[in-house]
Amino acid sequence: MKILIVLAHPEAKSFNYAMYQTAIKTLKEYGHEIKVTDLYYMNFNPVYDRSNFTTIKNSDFLKLQIEEMHAAEMDNSYAPETKTEQEKVEWCDLMIWQFPLWRFAPPAILKGWTDRIFTSGRFFKDGGYYESGTMKGKKAILSVTTGSPAETYTKDGFHGDMAGILRPINRGILACVGFSVLESETNYSVAHLTEVERNTVLEKWSIRLKNIFSEPTINVGKY
Amino acid sequence: MKILIVLAHPEAKSFNYAMYQTAIKTLKEYGHEIKVTDLYYMNFNPVYDRSNFTTIKNSDFLKLQIEEMHAAEMDNSYAPETKTEQEKVEWCDLMIWQFPLWRFAPPAILKGWTDRIFTSGRFFKDGGYYESGTMKGKKAILSVTTGSPAETYTKDGFHGDMAGILRPINRGILACVGFSVLESETNYSVAHLTEVERNTVLEKWSIRLKNIFSEPTINVGKY
């Protein structure tokens, strides 16, 4: 199968980077075809403005959704780096996002990737949401790390439940454009893992990935 | 009172910009002192990495939380633009974020502002969360616009309820560091407003702001 792995972490020695490398290695070993988007390495610009397009629909008043629809009509007149990323998303059978939870959401560099890539007219399309979304038939999974421990991310925990924190992404973006969403891979307090614990988690991730295509999808439908 | 208004929109003709200007004008008229953070105008860099600090705790392995704690100990050795923004947040009695909901979350430029500004050791502090948080006594409000209509952002609506979408911010960041959170100002389908409707909404916002300090805070505690 074809797999896109998106990484948002600035440190090559980080646990996130190790999870990313483990995914690449494991999935290649199992014969999958891999493409990657290492956002910090690419120096990806997350600020969304007119530079995301090579055409202009209205030079007088920037309405991004209008420009997005226009770009879709104009043979996808997005900026080259945006087009490349959009094509990777459309190419894959499975998309993995590997990121640390910063301030209860993905790092800005990943948020900006979603701002620029998941455009109206190409991904979000009238009459084609959820079960009939443009990305129908593809799977997606968030692989998330935290600083705080697991018990703080439960319904009655200090921060509230992780499913609720991730739901705007899992439901609002991924499921809405048609992805079948898999249970998020969540690893907590990763900065405090010992070498042995770290290797155990990486091994668990590797084992999970072997059978990732036979996992059931989760319900992200209702709050 | 002292009020900080943070804006994240690239278009000066936008409804968001009009809401921002209305807030400035109204609050000044009522004798408040205003500071602003217009993120696109400032060309704010939302990518969080080592450049957020002027000191280094560990040059070999970047762990951002460790660097944050270290910077707090080293007389706040954050990058100058970060320090300026942190001081604005600490200065204000009320903080308003004015932004469009893009891909079910704030624009990356605002997400990155939270990544870089709300650091551990200065805002998130052990033993000082929620009721005893560092920002205790201050109020905060999100003023959000959407493309989709209001009925899609209800519990049984197409996208799920807006309170759930905003909860990671209202609870995870604002309430967690001690802000008393006010009911979000939500305006839907703003691209489709007529001139008359637009003026009506702006007038409503202006009226709301007059009594903003007497509004009750909302419960963001539980999912």
Interface residues (C-beta under 8 A of the other chain):
Chain A: P10 E11 K13 S14 Y40 P46 V47 Y48 D49 R50 D60 F61 L62 K63 L64 Q65 I66 W102 R103 F104 A105 P106 P107 A108 I109 K111 G112 T114 D115 F118 Y129 G147 K155 D156 F158 H159 G160 D161 G164 I165 R167 P168 I169 R171 G172 I173 C176 A191 K222 Y223
Chain B: P10 E11 K13 S14 Y40 P46 V47 Y48 D49 R50 D60 F61 L62 K63 L64 Q65 I66 W102 R103 F104 A105 P106 P107 A108 I109 K111 G112 T114 D115 F118 Y129 G147 K155 D156 F158 H159 G160 D161 G164 I165 R167 P168 I169 R171 G172 I173 C176 A191 K222 Y223
